[in-house]
Amino acid sequence: MDIIIVLGYLAAILIGVSLGLIGGGGSILTVPVLVYILHIDPVLATAYSLFVVGTTSLVGAGNYMRQGLVDYKTAVVFAIPSFIAVFLTRKFLVPWLPDPLFSVGEMEITKNVGIMVFFAIIMLAASYSMIKGKKKDGSEEVESEVKFNIPMIALEGSVVGVITGIVGAGGGFLIIPALVLLARLPMKLAVGTSLLIIAAKSLIGFLGDLGNQTIDWKMLLIFTGLSVVGIFIGSTLSKKINDKVLKKGFGWFVLVMGIYIIGKELLSL
């Protein structure tokens, strides 16, 4: 049991390292680590993930803020509906989800299985975004043609907020394309703005869990602290490693993990 806990904490460092290396994506590993290595209930794991992702992203956002790489106007337009959506999702929607979710013949799809499969689908979407990744070269052309679309940015914020509330992931792989295409932000500015949004949104979502979940604060703070250490390590390593190669490799890793989770959960039925 002690070895499993050590492996879980080592994974926390790797989550931070991956965030530091590629500026996102690492948060999507938090729930699988908590569920499959530390054997935490999936619903509780999504709550823990919100805290870990929020705190780690806040540290990363602080660095971008010091460099002036955060667009606060866009952050507010995107974040307000996102904050409301994630808080309401954690406070009301997740606790109200029936268990089992539904039945197919004699087979029951439980709440925990449903959350993990939905999470795996989000992982597949994230992996596609990271593997494809080439559109950045043409993003400058698109940006010059797209107006600052406040209603669409707000709608995207609401959608990302609901997804974040259900699966406990920061949603950076959804936020950054929205900021680049809808708000016409350069990539570095989009990443910094995204980290600030993720941090605030995730931590506000976690507040919605405080009355619904029993939190093991000692374990959560240790896990989060190690993830924060990892983001500093990753930031240092990022200066020595090719970002495009790393991001694509990480995308394939997330793809394999997403397929594994779907297979594992469906075979357990």
C-alpha positions in Angstrom: 0.0 0.0 0.0 2.9 2.4 0.8 4.4 1.7 -2.6 1.1 2.6 -4.3 1.0 5.9 -2.4 4.6 6.7 -3.4 3.8 5.9 -7.1 0.8 8.2 -6.8 2.9 11.1 -5.5 5.5 10.5 -8.1 2.8 10.8 -10.7 1.8 14.1 -9.1 5.2 15.4 -9.9 5.0 14.1 -13.5 1.6 15.9 -13.9 3.3 19.2 -12.9 6.3 18.5 -15.1 4.0 17.9 -18.1 2.1 21.2 -17.4 5.4 23.0 -17.2 6.7 21.4 -20.4 3.8 22.0 -22.7 1.7 24.6 -20.9 -1.4 22.3 -20.6 -2.6 18.7 -21.0 -1.1 17.5 -17.7 -4.2 18.1 -15.8 -6.1 15.5 -17.9 -4.0 12.9 -16.2 -4.9 13.9 -12.7 -8.2 12.0 -12.5 -6.8 8.7 -13.9 -3.9 8.9 -11.4 -6.2 9.5 -8.5 -8.7 6.8 -9.5 -6.4 4.0 -10.8 -3.2 4.4 -8.7 -4.6 5.9 -5.4 -8.0 4.2 -5.8 -10.0 7.3 -5.0 -13.7 7.3 -5.9 -14.2 8.9 -9.3 -16.6 11.6 -8.1 -14.3 12.6 -5.3 -11.3 12.3 -7.7 -12.8 15.0 -10.0 -13.2 17.2 -6.9 -9.5 16.7 -6.0 -8.5 17.3 -9.6 -10.2 20.7 -9.6 -8.1 21.7 -6.6 -4.8 20.3 -8.0 -5.4 21.7 -11.4 -6.5 25.1 -10.1 -3.6 25.6 -7.7 -1.0 24.4 -10.2 -2.4 26.6 -13.0 -2.5 29.5 -10.6 1.3 29.2 -10.1 1.8 29.0 -13.8 -0.5 31.9 -14.5 1.5 34.0 -12.0 4.6 33.7 -14.2 2.7 34.8 -17.3 1.1 37.7 -15.4 4.6 39.0 -14.4 5.5 39.0 -18.1 2.3 40.9 -19.1 1.0 37.9 -21.0 -2.6 37.8 -19.7 -5.5 39.5 -21.5 -7.8 40.4 -18.5 -10.7 41.7 -20.7 -11.0 38.4 -22.5 -10.5 36.5 -19.3 -13.5 38.2 -17.7 -15.8 37.7 -20.7 -14.9 34.0 -20.9 -14.6 33.4 -17.2 -17.8 34.8 -15.7 -20.2 32.3 -17.4 -17.6 29.6 -17.0 -17.4 30.2 -13.3 -21.2 30.1 -12.9 -21.4 26.9 -15.0 -18.7 25.0 -13.2 -20.0 26.0 -9.7 -23.6 25.0 -10.5 -22.4 21.7 -12.1 -20.4 20.7 -9.0 -23.0 21.9 -6.5 -26.1 20.5 -8.2 -25.7 18.5 -11.4 -23.0 16.0 -10.2 -24.8 15.2 -6.9 -28.1 14.9 -8.7 -26.9 12.4 -11.3 -28.7 9.1 -10.7 -26.8 5.9 -9.8 -27.0 3.9 -12.0 -27.2 6.4 -14.8 -29.2 4.1 -17.0 -29.7 0.4 -17.9 -29.3 -1.5 -21.1 -31.1 -4.7 -20.7 -29.6 -6.3 -17.6 -26.4 -4.1 -17.8 -26.3 -1.1 -15.6 -24.1 1.9 -16.3 -23.2 3.3 -12.9 -22.4 6.9 -12.1 -18.7 6.2 -11.6 -18.4 4.3 -14.9 -20.3 7.1 -16.7 -17.9 9.8 -15.4 -14.8 7.8 -16.3 -16.0 7.0 -19.8 -17.0 10.7 -20.4 -13.6 11.7 -19.1 -11.9 9.3 -21.5 -13.9 10.8 -24.4 -12.6 14.3 -23.3 -9.1 12.8 -23.3 -9.5 11.5 -26.8 -10.6 15.0 -27.9 -7.6 16.5 -26.1 -5.2 14.0 -27.7 -6.5 14.9 -31.2 -5.9 18.6 -30.5 -2.3 18.0 -29.3 -1.4 15.5 -32.1 -2.9 17.5 -34.9 -1.4 20.8 -33.6 -0.4 22.1 -37.0 -3.2 24.7 -37.3 -1.1 27.1 -35.3 0.9 28.0 -38.4 -2.3 29.3 -40.1 -3.9 30.7 -37.0 -2.5 34.2 -37.6 -4.4 34.4 -40.9 -7.6 33.3 -39.2 -7.1 35.7 -36.4 -7.1 38.7 -38.7 -10.4 37.7 -40.2 -12.3 36.9 -37.0 -13.9 39.7 -34.9 -13.9 39.7 -31.1 -17.1 37.7 -30.7 -18.3 38.3 -27.1 -21.4 36.1 -27.2 -19.5 33.1 -28.7 -16.7 33.5 -26.1 -19.2 33.6 -23.3 -21.0 30.6 -24.7 -17.8 28.7 -25.0 -17.0 29.6 -21.4 -20.3 28.1 -20.3 -19.7 24.9 -22.2 -16.2 24.5 -20.9 -17.5 25.2 -17.4 -19.9 22.3 -17.5 -17.3 19.9 -18.9 -14.8 21.0 -16.2 -17.5 20.5 -13.5 -18.2 17.0 -14.6 -14.8 15.6 -15.3 -12.6 17.8 -13.1 -10.2 18.8 -15.9 -9.1 22.3 -16.5 -10.2 22.4 -20.1 -7.2 24.2 -21.5 -7.3 22.2 -24.7 -10.8 23.8 -25.3 -10.1 27.3 -23.9 -6.9 28.0 -25.9 -8.5 27.4 -29.4 -11.4 29.6 -28.4 -9.1 32.4 -27.3 -7.1 32.2 -30.5 -10.0 32.0 -32.9 -12.7 34.0 -31.2 -10.7 36.6 -29.2 -7.8 36.8 -31.7 -5.2 36.4 -29.1 -1.6 35.4 -30.0 -0.7 31.9 -28.6 1.5 33.1 -25.7 -1.2 35.5 -24.6 -3.8 32.8 -25.0 -1.8 30.3 -22.9 -1.3 32.9 -20.1 -5.0 34.0 -20.2 -6.1 30.3 -20.3 -4.0 29.4 -17.2 -5.6 32.3 -15.2 -9.1 31.2 -16.3 -8.4 27.5 -15.5 -7.0 28.4 -12.1 -10.0 30.5 -11.0 -12.6 28.3 -12.6 -11.2 25.1 -11.1 -10.9 26.5 -7.6 -14.4 28.0 -7.7 -15.7 24.6 -8.9 -13.9 23.0 -6.0 -15.8 25.3 -3.6 -19.0 23.7 -4.9 -17.8 20.4 -3.6 -17.0 21.4 0.0 -20.5 20.7 1.2 -20.9 17.5 -0.8 -17.6 15.7 -0.3 -15.4 14.6 2.6 -11.9 16.0 1.8 -8.7 14.3 2.9 -6.8 17.6 3.1 -3.4 16.1 4.1 -3.3 13.9 1.1 -4.7 16.6 -1.2 -2.2 19.2 -0.1 0.8 16.8 -0.5 -0.3 15.8 -4.0 -0.9 19.4 -5.0 2.4 20.6 -3.5 4.3 17.9 -5.5 2.4 18.9 -8.7 3.5 22.5 -8.1 7.1 21.4 -7.7 6.7 19.5 -11.0 5.6 22.6 -12.9 8.9 24.4 -11.9 10.9 21.3 -13.1 8.9 21.2 -16.3 9.4 24.9 -17.0 13.1 24.5 -16.7 13.2 21.4 -18.9 11.0 23.1 -21.5 13.9 25.4 -22.5 15.9 22.3 -23.5 13.3 20.1 -25.2 11.6 20.7 -28.6 8.0 21.8 -27.7 6.3 20.5 -30.9 7.8 17.0 -30.6 7.0 16.8 -26.9 3.4 18.0 -27.3 2.7 15.5 -30.1 4.3 12.7 -28.1 2.2 13.6 -25.0 -0.9 13.7 -27.3 -0.3 10.1 -28.3 0.2 9.1 -24.6 -3.1 10.7 -23.7 -4.8 9.0 -26.7 -3.6 5.5 -25.5 -4.7 6.3 -21.9 -8.2 7.4 -23.1 -8.6 4.2 -25.0 -7.4 2.2 -22.0 -9.9 3.8 -19.7 -12.8 3.2 -22.0 -11.8 -0.4 -22.4 -11.2 -1.0 -18.7 -14.5 0.6 -17.7 -16.6 -1.2 -20.3 -15.0 -4.5 -19.6 -15.9 -4.1 -15.9 -19.6 -3.9 -16.7 
